């Protein structure tokens, strides 16, 4: 399997660095890049004066459509000289509540979605919704790019955050094209559970499966010394000079992660290297 259809979603001209990262990956994978330029209607219908709803709503939609078309034109100009790239670009409009359905539909028929971290400074307010839509509604793996760190393709070293969960295993299977191309893949087990299915051999069965796929694998079992799992993952990724982190997404509910935090949200906020998420 390889990534043959890659999606990226833009809603602001400031996201052109994200576009460049998606282009780099698409060229490396010999894939087609689908670009969705999204105009978002943030209007609140209930706040219009009586009888003014149709007029106000149409004006808001027209404004969002103009934003989407302007972004589409900017993207086309940006990619005009990309001779090695197969790509298509589409401008579309959605109200705030319709973003998940629109992005989810596009992501559903993609092999990978490439986005910038939704919590970066300057990211549009809808970036988090777009990321979650690709993961949940689209059931598509998402490659999240940190600032000033483009994805190295193919990655030389990959850290796989292995916690024996269904989400982590789904991410590993979706990341196989990148894992097979890497020089080394480390299965990082942080405070593995003694009562888990692997018991005294954390990562052993997974390493065997990956080796049969031609993945050069090693296992690291680490004690947890930092307050958060995401801190341990980031620190270990820097220690081994990893180009990519692969991990499961949202083992807890999105509501719980939004309120209390969690490994997924924390990694999206702090990631030092690109992170591939799936569930």
DRENDO-1510 file (C-alpha; in Angstrom, 1 decimal, always signed):
<recs>
REC; n; res; u; v; w
REC; 1; UNK; +0.0; +0.0; +0.0 .
REC; 2; UNK; +1.1; +3.6; -0.7 .
REC; 3; UNK; -0.5; +7.0; -0.3 .
REC; 4; UNK; -1.9; +7.8; -3.7 .
REC; 5; UNK; -4.5; +10.4; -2.7 .
REC; 6; UNK; -3.3; +13.1; -0.2 .
REC; 7; UNK; -5.7; +15.9; +1.0 .
REC; 8; UNK; -4.9; +19.2; +2.6 .
REC; 9; UNK; -7.5; +21.8; +3.7 .
REC; 10; UNK; -6.8; +25.5; +3.7 .
REC; 11; UNK; -9.0; +28.3; +5.1 .
REC; 12; UNK; -6.4; +31.1; +5.4 .
REC; 13; UNK; -3.6; +32.4; +3.2 .
REC; 14; UNK; -1.2; +32.0; +6.2 .
REC; 15; UNK; -1.4; +28.2; +5.7 .
REC; 16; UNK; +0.7; +28.1; +2.6 .
REC; 17; UNK; +3.6; +26.5; +4.6 .
REC; 18; UNK; +1.2; +23.7; +5.2 .
REC; 19; UNK; +0.6; +23.5; +1.5 .
REC; 20; UNK; +4.3; +23.2; +0.8 .
REC; 21; UNK; +4.6; +20.3; +3.3 .
REC; 22; UNK; +1.7; +18.5; +1.5 .
REC; 23; UNK; +3.3; +19.1; -1.9 .
REC; 24; UNK; +6.6; +17.7; -0.7 .
REC; 25; UNK; +4.9; +14.5; +0.6 .
REC; 26; UNK; +2.8; +14.1; -2.6 .
REC; 27; UNK; +5.9; +14.3; -4.8 .
REC; 28; UNK; +7.8; +11.9; -2.6 .
REC; 29; UNK; +4.9; +9.4; -2.7 .
REC; 30; UNK; +4.1; +9.9; -6.4 .
REC; 31; UNK; +0.5; +10.8; -5.2 .
REC; 32; UNK; -2.2; +13.1; -6.3 .
REC; 33; UNK; -2.7; +16.1; -4.0 .
REC; 34; UNK; -6.3; +17.3; -3.5 .
REC; 35; UNK; -6.5; +20.9; -2.1 .
REC; 36; UNK; -9.7; +22.1; -0.5 .
REC; 37; UNK; -9.9; +25.9; -0.1 .
REC; 38; UNK; -12.5; +26.5; +2.5 .
REC; 39; UNK; -14.5; +29.6; +3.0 .
REC; 40; UNK; -16.3; +29.6; +6.4 .
REC; 41; UNK; -19.6; +31.4; +7.1 .
REC; 42; UNK; -19.4; +32.3; +10.8 .
REC; 43; UNK; -22.7; +34.2; +10.9 .
REC; 44; UNK; -25.1; +33.5; +13.7 .
REC; 45; UNK; -28.6; +33.5; +12.2 .
REC; 46; UNK; -30.3; +34.2; +15.5 .
REC; 47; UNK; -28.7; +37.6; +15.8 .
REC; 48; UNK; -30.2; +39.1; +12.6 .
REC; 49; UNK; -33.0; +41.6; +13.0 .
REC; 50; UNK; -36.5; +40.2; +12.4 .
REC; 51; UNK; -37.0; +39.5; +8.7 .
REC; 52; UNK; -33.4; +40.2; +7.9 .
REC; 53; UNK; -32.2; +36.6; +8.2 .
REC; 54; UNK; -32.3; +35.7; +4.4 .
REC; 55; UNK; -30.4; +38.9; +3.5 .
REC; 56; UNK; -27.8; +38.6; +6.2 .
REC; 57; UNK; -27.3; +34.9; +5.5 .
REC; 58; UNK; -26.8; +35.5; +1.8 .
REC; 59; UNK; -24.3; +38.3; +2.4 .
REC; 60; UNK; -22.3; +36.1; +4.8 .
REC; 61; UNK; -22.3; +33.2; +2.3 .
REC; 62; UNK; -21.2; +35.5; -0.5 .
REC; 63; UNK; -18.4; +36.9; +1.6 .
REC; 64; UNK; -17.2; +33.3; +2.5 .
REC; 65; UNK; -17.3; +32.3; -1.2 .
REC; 66; UNK; -15.2; +35.3; -2.2 .
REC; 67; UNK; -12.6; +34.3; +0.5 .
REC; 68; UNK; -12.6; +30.7; -0.8 .
REC; 69; UNK; -12.2; +31.9; -4.5 .
REC; 70; UNK; -9.4; +34.3; -3.5 .
REC; 71; UNK; -7.6; +31.5; -1.6 .
REC; 72; UNK; -8.1; +29.2; -4.6 .
REC; 73; UNK; -6.5; +31.7; -6.9 .
REC; 74; UNK; -3.5; +32.2; -4.6 .
REC; 75; UNK; -3.0; +28.4; -4.3 .
REC; 76; UNK; -3.1; +28.0; -8.1 .
REC; 77; UNK; -0.5; +30.8; -8.5 .
REC; 78; UNK; +1.6; +29.2; -5.8 .
REC; 79; UNK; +1.7; +25.9; -7.6 .
REC; 80; UNK; +1.9; +27.1; -11.1 .
REC; 81; UNK; +5.5; +25.9; -11.5 .
REC; 82; UNK; +5.2; +22.6; -9.7 .
REC; 83; UNK; +5.9; +20.4; -12.7 .
REC; 84; UNK; +6.5; +17.2; -10.7 .
REC; 85; UNK; +3.1; +17.4; -8.9 .
REC; 86; UNK; -0.3; +16.1; -9.9 .
REC; 87; UNK; -2.9; +18.2; -8.1 .
REC; 88; UNK; -6.4; +19.6; -8.1 .
REC; 89; UNK; -7.9; +22.5; -6.2 .
REC; 90; UNK; -11.5; +23.2; -5.2 .
REC; 91; UNK; -13.1; +26.2; -3.5 .
REC; 92; UNK; -16.0; +25.4; -1.2 .
REC; 93; UNK; -18.1; +27.2; +1.4 .
REC; 94; UNK; -19.5; +25.8; +4.7 .
REC; 95; UNK; -21.1; +27.2; +7.7 .
REC; 96; UNK; -19.4; +26.5; +11.0 .
REC; 97; UNK; -21.6; +23.5; +11.8 .
REC; 98; UNK; -21.1; +22.1; +8.3 .
REC; 99; UNK; -17.3; +21.9; +8.3 .
REC; 100; UNK; -17.1; +18.4; +9.7 .
REC; 101; UNK; -19.4; +17.0; +7.1 .
REC; 102; UNK; -17.6; +18.7; +4.2 .
REC; 103; UNK; -14.1; +17.9; +5.3 .
REC; 104; UNK; -15.1; +14.4; +6.4 .
REC; 105; UNK; -16.5; +13.6; +3.0 .
REC; 106; UNK; -13.2; +14.7; +1.2 .
REC; 107; UNK; -11.0; +12.9; +3.8 .
REC; 108; UNK; -13.0; +9.7; +3.5 .
REC; 109; UNK; -11.7; +9.1; +0.0 .
REC; 110; UNK; -8.1; +10.1; +0.8 .
REC; 111; UNK; -5.2; +8.0; +2.0 .
REC; 112; UNK; -3.8; +10.7; +4.1 .
REC; 113; UNK; -4.6; +14.3; +5.2 .
REC; 114; UNK; -1.8; +16.8; +5.8 .
REC; 115; UNK; -2.4; +19.7; +8.1 .
REC; 116; UNK; -0.6; +22.1; +10.3 .
REC; 117; UNK; -1.0; +21.8; +14.1 .
REC; 118; UNK; -4.4; +23.5; +14.9 .
REC; 119; UNK; -3.0; +25.1; +18.0 .
REC; 120; UNK; -0.2; +27.0; +16.3 .
REC; 121; UNK; -0.2; +30.8; +16.7 .
REC; 122; UNK; -2.0; +32.4; +13.8 .
REC; 123; UNK; -4.0; +29.3; +12.8 .
REC; 124; UNK; -7.6; +30.0; +11.9 .
REC; 125; UNK; -10.2; +29.1; +14.6 .
REC; 126; UNK; -11.7; +26.3; +12.5 .
REC; 127; UNK; -8.4; +24.4; +12.3 .
REC; 128; UNK; -9.2; +22.1; +15.2 .
REC; 129; UNK; -12.6; +21.2; +13.7 .
REC; 130; UNK; -10.9; +20.4; +10.4 .
REC; 131; UNK; -8.4; +18.1; +12.1 .
REC; 132; UNK; -11.0; +16.2; +14.1 .
REC; 133; UNK; -13.3; +16.0; +11.0 .
REC; 134; UNK; -10.6; +14.2; +9.0 .
REC; 135; UNK; -9.9; +11.8; +11.9 .
REC; 136; UNK; -13.5; +11.1; +13.0 .
REC; 137; UNK; -15.9; +11.8; +10.1 .
REC; 138; UNK; -13.3; +10.9; +7.4 .
REC; 139; UNK; -11.7; +8.0; +9.2 .
REC; 140; UNK; -8.5; +9.2; +7.6 .
REC; 141; UNK; -5.0; +9.3; +9.1 .
REC; 142; UNK; -3.7; +12.9; +9.6 .
REC; 143; UNK; +0.0; +14.0; +9.3 .
REC; 144; UNK; +0.3; +17.1; +11.5 .
REC; 145; UNK; +3.2; +19.4; +10.7 .
REC; 146; UNK; +4.9; +21.5; +13.4 .
REC; 147; UNK; +6.2; +25.0; +12.6 .
REC; 148; UNK; +9.5; +25.3; +10.8 .
REC; 149; UNK; +9.9; +21.5; +10.6 .
REC; 150; UNK; +8.9; +20.1; +7.2 .
REC; 151; UNK; +8.3; +16.4; +6.9 .
REC; 152; UNK; +11.4; +14.5; +5.9 .
REC; 153; UNK; +10.4; +12.1; +3.1 .
REC; 154; UNK; +11.1; +9.3; +3.4 .
REC; 155; UNK; +11.7; +9.6; +7.2 .
REC; 156; UNK; +15.0; +8.3; +8.4 .
REC; 157; UNK; +14.0; +7.5; +12.0 .
REC; 158; UNK; +10.5; +7.0; +13.2 .
REC; 159; UNK; +9.2; +6.9; +16.8 .
REC; 160; UNK; +6.1; +4.8; +17.3 .
REC; 161; UNK; +4.3; +5.5; +20.6 .
REC; 162; UNK; +3.1; +2.0; +21.5 .
REC; 163; UNK; +0.6; +1.7; +24.4 .
REC; 164; UNK; -1.1; -1.5; +23.2 .
REC; 165; UNK; -4.3; +0.4; +22.3 .
REC; 166; UNK; -6.6; -0.1; +19.3 .
REC; 167; UNK; -5.9; +3.5; +18.2 .
REC; 168; UNK; -2.1; +3.0; +18.2 .
REC; 169; UNK; -2.4; -0.1; +16.2 .
REC; 170; UNK; -4.6; +1.6; +13.6 .
REC; 171; UNK; -2.0; +4.4; +13.3 .
REC; 172; UNK; +0.8; +1.9; +12.8 .
REC; 173; UNK; -1.1; +0.1; +10.0 .
REC; 174; UNK; -1.9; +3.4; +8.3 .
REC; 175; UNK; +1.8; +4.5; +8.6 .
REC; 176; UNK; +3.2; +1.3; +7.0 .
REC; 177; UNK; +4.3; +3.0; +3.7 .
REC; 178; UNK; +6.5; +5.4; +5.8 .
REC; 179; UNK; +7.7; +2.8; +8.3 .
REC; 180; UNK; +8.9; +0.5; +5.5 .
REC; 181; UNK; +10.9; +3.3; +4.0 .
REC; 182; UNK; +12.6; +4.4; +7.3 .
REC; 183; UNK; +16.1; +3.4; +8.2 .
REC; 184; UNK; +15.0; +2.6; +11.8 .
REC; 185; UNK; +11.6; +2.4; +13.6 .
REC; 186; UNK; +11.6; +2.5; +17.4 .
REC; 187; UNK; +8.6; +1.1; +19.3 .
REC; 188; UNK; +8.6; +3.3; +22.4 .
REC; 189; UNK; +6.7; +1.8; +25.3 .
REC; 190; UNK; +6.3; +4.2; +28.3 .
REC; 191; UNK; +5.4; +2.5; +31.6 .
REC; 192; UNK; +3.8; -0.5; +29.8 .
REC; 193; UNK; +0.9; -2.1; +31.7 .
REC; 194; UNK; +1.7; -5.4; +33.4 .
REC; 195; UNK; -1.9; -6.5; +33.1 .
REC; 196; UNK; -2.1; -5.7; +29.3 .
REC; 197; UNK; -2.3; -8.3; +26.6 .
REC; 198; UNK; +1.5; -8.2; +26.1 .
REC; 199; UNK; +2.4; -8.5; +29.8 .
REC; 200; UNK; +6.2; -9.0; +30.1 .
REC; 201; UNK; +7.0; -8.6; +26.4 .
REC; 202; UNK; +5.7; -5.1; +25.4 .
REC; 203; UNK; +6.1; -4.5; +21.7 .
REC; 204; UNK; +7.4; -8.0; +21.0 .
REC; 205; UNK; +4.5; -9.2; +18.9 .
REC; 206; UNK; +4.2; -5.8; +17.1 .
REC; 207; UNK; +7.9; -5.9; +16.3 .
REC; 208; UNK; +7.5; -9.3; +14.8 .
REC; 209; UNK; +4.6; -8.2; +12.6 .
REC; 210; UNK; +6.5; -5.1; +11.4 .
REC; 211; UNK; +9.7; -7.1; +10.7 .
REC; 212; UNK; +7.7; -9.4; +8.4 .
REC; 213; UNK; +6.7; -6.2; +6.5 .
REC; 214; UNK; +10.3; -5.3; +6.0 .
REC; 215; UNK; +10.4; -2.7; +8.8 .
REC; 216; UNK; +13.7; -2.3; +10.6 .
REC; 217; UNK; +12.5; -2.3; +14.2 .
REC; 218; UNK; +13.8; -1.9; +17.7 .
REC; 219; UNK; +12.0; -1.7; +21.1 .
REC; 220; UNK; +12.6; +0.9; +23.9 .
REC; 221; UNK; +10.8; +0.4; +27.2 .
REC; 222; UNK; +11.0; +3.6; +29.2 .
REC; 223; UNK; +10.0; +4.6; +32.7 .
REC; 224; UNK; +7.7; +7.6; +33.0 .
REC; 225; UNK; +9.5; +10.5; +34.7 .
REC; 226; UNK; +7.7; +13.5; +33.2 .
REC; 227; UNK; +4.2; +14.7; +34.2 .
REC; 228; UNK; +2.7; +14.0; +30.8 .
REC; 229; UNK; +3.1; +11.2; +28.3 .
REC; 230; UNK; +3.4; +13.8; +25.5 .
REC; 231; UNK; +6.5; +15.2; +27.3 .
REC; 232; UNK; +8.1; +11.7; +27.3 .
REC; 233; UNK; +7.3; +11.2; +23.6 .
REC; 234; UNK; +8.7; +14.6; +22.6 .
REC; 235; UNK; +11.9; +14.1; +24.7 .
REC; 236; UNK; +12.5; +10.6; +23.3 .
REC; 237; UNK; +11.9; +11.8; +19.7 .
REC; 238; UNK; +14.6; +14.4; +20.1 .
REC; 239; UNK; +16.9; +11.9; +21.8 .
REC; 240; UNK; +16.8; +9.5; +18.8 .
REC; 241; UNK; +16.7; +12.3; +16.2 .
REC; 242; UNK; +13.3; +11.1; +14.9 .
REC; 243; UNK; +11.8; +12.6; +11.8 .
REC; 244; UNK; +8.3; +11.4; +12.5 .
REC; 245; UNK; +6.1; +10.3; +15.5 .
REC; 246; UNK; +3.3; +7.8; +14.9 .
REC; 247; UNK; +0.6; +7.5; +17.5 .
REC; 248; UNK; -3.0; +6.7; +18.1 .
REC; 249; UNK; -5.4; +9.7; +18.4 .
REC; 250; UNK; -8.1; +10.4; +21.0 .
REC; 251; UNK; -8.1; +7.3; +23.2 .
REC; 252; UNK; -10.3; +9.4; +25.4 .
REC; 253; UNK; -13.4; +11.3; +24.2 .
REC; 254; UNK; -12.8; +14.6; +22.4 .
REC; 255; UNK; -14.8; +16.4; +25.1 .
REC; 256; UNK; -12.6; +15.0; +27.9 .
REC; 257; UNK; -9.4; +15.9; +25.9 .
REC; 258; UNK; -10.8; +19.4; +25.3 .
REC; 259; UNK; -11.5; +20.0; +29.0 .
REC; 260; UNK; -8.9; +18.0; +30.8 .
REC; 261; UNK; -6.2; +17.6; +28.1 .
REC; 262; UNK; -4.7; +14.4; +26.9 .
REC; 263; UNK; -1.8; +12.9; +25.0 .
REC; 264; UNK; -3.3; +13.8; +21.6 .
REC; 265; UNK; -4.1; +17.4; +22.3 .
REC; 266; UNK; -0.8; +17.9; +24.2 .
REC; 267; UNK; +1.2; +16.5; +21.3 .
REC; 268; UNK; -0.6; +18.7; +18.8 .
REC; 269; UNK; +0.2; +21.7; +21.0 .
REC; 270; UNK; +3.9; +20.8; +21.6 .
REC; 271; UNK; +5.1; +18.5; +18.8 .
REC; 272; UNK; +8.7; +19.2; +17.8 .
REC; 273; UNK; +8.5; +16.8; +14.8 .
REC; 274; UNK; +5.7; +15.8; +12.4 .
REC; 275; UNK; +3.1; +13.5; +14.0 .
REC; 276; UNK; +1.0; +10.9; +12.1 .
REC; 277; UNK; -2.3; +10.4; +13.9 .
REC; 278; UNK; -5.0; +7.8; +13.3 .
REC; 279; UNK; -7.7; +6.0; +15.2 .
</recs>
